[in-house]
């Protein structure tokens, strides 16, 4: 598989090597050892989440308190989606920036985002199934969101898509409000957490 960094530190796009034959396709969809070469530690996957979404569904922007945060490895099992990584780390040189990658059941790419980064996606097809491998279990009191349509973030949704957003995400604060309320992780805390994970692996 090919692992390439995105323009936001701690985010990567993973393109697997696929082996098709007359029976179907085989591929390695996740390699913790290969990711470790880029992260400095092997991601400890402790929970798997699956969501099924209709076209236009927007989930996110979600993030978790650091520590421990929640690293995510996201791929599309069926359908297709636009996956967004948003830098919410206060003090990061790319704070407030986002990048997007199209994930589908053809190329079968994945996105890994480290602890402290925000995550969202927009489903492009009905019955789009996304799978998330997570480095921490769900912690309700440590989970937060930013409104996905906050113009200050400016996520570019696909043309022709009418966004469908949950009540919870619609009630999420703007980036400015989350910053003023002290909800966002600091780049310093995220770096310290990453360093501690690397030390555990040695």
Buried (B, 14 or more C-beta within 10 A) or exposed (E): BEBEEBEBBBBBBBBBEBEEEEEEEEEEBBBBEBBBEEBBBBBBBEEEEEBBBEBBBBBBBBBBBBBBBBBBBBBBBBBBBBBBBBBBBBEBEBBBBBBBBBBBBEEBBBBBBBBBBBBBBBBBBEEBBBBBBBBBEEEEEBEBBBBBBBEEBEBEBBEEBEBBBBEEBEEBBBBEBBBEEEBBBBBEBBBEBBEEBBEEEE
